[in-house]
Amino acid sequence: MWISPGARAFSCLCETCLESARASGALFFDAMQQASVRGSVAEGATTTVVRCSAGHEIILRRTSRPAALDRPDGRQLQLA
């Protein structure tokens, strides 16, 4: 999971838990609750490893937003 340079907290879903829940036929609400992962991130950390309640590893990496394209690309979604 990518987080912004200034983030101190995160919230994400464990994809492995979601896939397991889908395969087992679990209700969507139950799957979301089980897969939810939240926590804090040390201010200077560039990479952090966290685990969901089932023990699956999730890697958090800090990154800045990519620079805008110098020239528009017709294949890219344009927001007005």
Number of C-alpha atoms within 10 A of each C-alpha: 15 13 19 12 15 12 12 14 12 15 11 13 18 22 14 15 21 20 13 13 18 13 9 9 10 13 10 12 8 11 19 16 12 17 21 16 17 13 10 11 20 11 11 10 12 13 15 13 11 16 13 19 13 11 10 13 13 18 11 17 15 18 13 10 10 6 6 7 8 6 6 10 9 7 6 8 8 8 4 3
